[in-house]
Amino acid sequence: MKRAPRNLTDQLSKRSKKFFIKIFNAYELESHHLELLAQAAECLDRIDDSRLRIKKDGAYILDRFKNLKPHPGLKEIAQEKITFARLIRELNLDVEPGTGELGRPPGIFK
């Protein structure tokens, strides 16, 4: 088992660190990929933080005019999910080594 760089994992939560280490051990990543992986793990932490805040405050909050509006954390979660997906896509982790084929695998019905 390889050792994950501490400078990239020190600030991560337990859940995000587990995610980072799982990917780190499963793939051969270059240094720039490690930075992308750390950023993706940080996205998971920000999503968790926003979810906790929404759980505490509720999905809707009152503005200064006493009107209900969506919690700002909802927008934060949506943006972090997009960022996470882009970072993971950039890492290209879902590619099967050695197949040489691009695109989706064939379906079971022909």
TORKOL-4160 file (C-alpha; in steps of 0.2 Angstrom, whole numbers, padded with zeros to 4 digits, m for minus):
110
<pt num="1" X="0000" Y="0000" Z="0000"/>
<pt num="2" X="0007" Y="0017" Z="m0005"/>
<pt num="3" X="0007" Y="0032" Z="0007"/>
<pt num="4" X="m0003" Y="0047" Z="0002"/>
<pt num="5" X="0005" Y="0064" Z="0003"/>
<pt num="6" X="0001" Y="0072" Z="0020"/>
<pt num="7" X="0001" Y="0089" Z="0013"/>
<pt num="8" X="m0014" Y="0085" Z="0002"/>
<pt num="9" X="m0024" Y="0075" Z="0015"/>
<pt num="10" X="m0021" Y="0085" Z="0031"/>
<pt num="11" X="m0035" Y="0096" Z="0029"/>
<pt num="12" X="m0048" Y="0083" Z="0023"/>
<pt num="13" X="m0062" Y="0075" Z="0034"/>
<pt num="14" X="m0061" Y="0057" Z="0038"/>
<pt num="15" X="m0073" Y="0053" Z="0024"/>
<pt num="16" X="m0064" Y="0063" Z="0011"/>
<pt num="17" X="m0047" Y="0056" Z="0016"/>
<pt num="18" X="m0054" Y="0038" Z="0015"/>
<pt num="19" X="m0060" Y="0043" Z="m0003"/>
<pt num="20" X="m0043" Y="0050" Z="m0007"/>
<pt num="21" X="m0033" Y="0036" Z="m0001"/>
<pt num="22" X="m0045" Y="0023" Z="m0010"/>
<pt num="23" X="m0042" Y="0031" Z="m0027"/>
<pt num="24" X="m0023" Y="0035" Z="m0023"/>
<pt num="25" X="m0020" Y="0016" Z="m0020"/>
<pt num="26" X="m0031" Y="0010" Z="m0034"/>
<pt num="27" X="m0023" Y="0020" Z="m0048"/>
<pt num="28" X="m0005" Y="0026" Z="m0053"/>
<pt num="29" X="m0007" Y="0045" Z="m0052"/>
<pt num="30" X="0005" Y="0059" Z="m0057"/>
<pt num="31" X="0008" Y="0074" Z="m0046"/>
<pt num="32" X="m0004" Y="0085" Z="m0055"/>
<pt num="33" X="m0018" Y="0071" Z="m0054"/>
<pt num="34" X="m0015" Y="0070" Z="m0035"/>
<pt num="35" X="m0019" Y="0089" Z="m0034"/>
<pt num="36" X="m0035" Y="0086" Z="m0044"/>
<pt num="37" X="m0040" Y="0072" Z="m0033"/>
<pt num="38" X="m0037" Y="0082" Z="m0017"/>
<pt num="39" X="m0048" Y="0096" Z="m0024"/>
<pt num="40" X="m0061" Y="0083" Z="m0028"/>
<pt num="41" X="m0060" Y="0077" Z="m0010"/>
<pt num="42" X="m0062" Y="0095" Z="m0003"/>
<pt num="43" X="m0078" Y="0096" Z="m0014"/>
<pt num="44" X="m0085" Y="0082" Z="m0004"/>
<pt num="45" X="m0081" Y="0091" Z="0012"/>
<pt num="46" X="m0089" Y="0107" Z="0006"/>
<pt num="47" X="m0104" Y="0097" Z="0001"/>
<pt num="48" X="m0105" Y="0089" Z="0019"/>
<pt num="49" X="m0103" Y="0106" Z="0027"/>
<pt num="50" X="m0117" Y="0113" Z="0017"/>
<pt num="51" X="m0128" Y="0099" Z="0021"/>
<pt num="52" X="m0125" Y="0101" Z="0039"/>
<pt num="53" X="m0130" Y="0119" Z="0038"/>
<pt num="54" X="m0145" Y="0116" Z="0028"/>
<pt num="55" X="m0150" Y="0102" Z="0041"/>
<pt num="56" X="m0148" Y="0115" Z="0055"/>
<pt num="57" X="m0157" Y="0130" Z="0046"/>
<pt num="58" X="m0169" Y="0121" Z="0035"/>
<pt num="59" X="m0170" Y="0121" Z="0016"/>
<pt num="60" X="m0178" Y="0138" Z="0016"/>
<pt num="61" X="m0174" Y="0153" Z="0026"/>
<pt num="62" X="m0182" Y="0170" Z="0028"/>
<pt num="63" X="m0174" Y="0185" Z="0020"/>
<pt num="64" X="m0174" Y="0202" Z="0028"/>
<pt num="65" X="m0191" Y="0205" Z="0021"/>
<pt num="66" X="m0198" Y="0189" Z="0029"/>
<pt num="67" X="m0200" Y="0181" Z="0012"/>
<pt num="68" X="m0195" Y="0162" Z="0011"/>
<pt num="69" X="m0180" Y="0159" Z="m0001"/>
<pt num="70" X="m0169" Y="0144" Z="m0004"/>
<pt num="71" X="m0155" Y="0141" Z="0008"/>
<pt num="72" X="m0138" Y="0147" Z="0000"/>
<pt num="73" X="m0131" Y="0130" Z="0004"/>
<pt num="74" X="m0142" Y="0122" Z="m0009"/>
<pt num="75" X="m0134" Y="0132" Z="m0023"/>
<pt num="76" X="m0117" Y="0128" Z="m0015"/>
<pt num="77" X="m0120" Y="0109" Z="m0015"/>
<pt num="78" X="m0126" Y="0110" Z="m0033"/>
<pt num="79" X="m0110" Y="0119" Z="m0038"/>
<pt num="80" X="m0099" Y="0108" Z="m0028"/>
<pt num="81" X="m0106" Y="0092" Z="m0036"/>
<pt num="82" X="m0103" Y="0100" Z="m0054"/>
<pt num="83" X="m0085" Y="0104" Z="m0049"/>
<pt num="84" X="m0083" Y="0086" Z="m0041"/>
<pt num="85" X="m0089" Y="0078" Z="m0057"/>
<pt num="86" X="m0078" Y="0089" Z="m0068"/>
<pt num="87" X="m0062" Y="0085" Z="m0057"/>
<pt num="88" X="m0066" Y="0066" Z="m0058"/>
<pt num="89" X="m0069" Y="0067" Z="m0076"/>
<pt num="90" X="m0052" Y="0076" Z="m0078"/>
<pt num="91" X="m0044" Y="0062" Z="m0069"/>
<pt num="92" X="m0051" Y="0049" Z="m0081"/>
<pt num="93" X="m0053" Y="0036" Z="m0068"/>
<pt num="94" X="m0066" Y="0026" Z="m0076"/>
<pt num="95" X="m0056" Y="0020" Z="m0091"/>
<pt num="96" X="m0052" Y="0002" Z="m0091"/>
<pt num="97" X="m0034" Y="m0001" Z="m0095"/>
<pt num="98" X="m0029" Y="m0011" Z="m0110"/>
<pt num="99" X="m0046" Y="m0011" Z="m0119"/>
<pt num="100" X="m0042" Y="0001" Z="m0132"/>
<pt num="101" X="m0060" Y="0004" Z="m0136"/>
<pt num="102" X="m0069" Y="0021" Z="m0134"/>
<pt num="103" X="m0087" Y="0024" Z="m0130"/>
<pt num="104" X="m0100" Y="0014" Z="m0121"/>
<pt num="105" X="m0099" Y="m0005" Z="m0119"/>
<pt num="106" X="m0111" Y="m0014" Z="m0130"/>
<pt num="107" X="m0128" Y="m0017" Z="m0123"/>
<pt num="108" X="m0135" Y="m0034" Z="m0118"/>
<pt num="109" X="m0149" Y="m0033" Z="m0131"/>
<pt num="110" X="m0145" Y="m0033" Z="m0149"/>
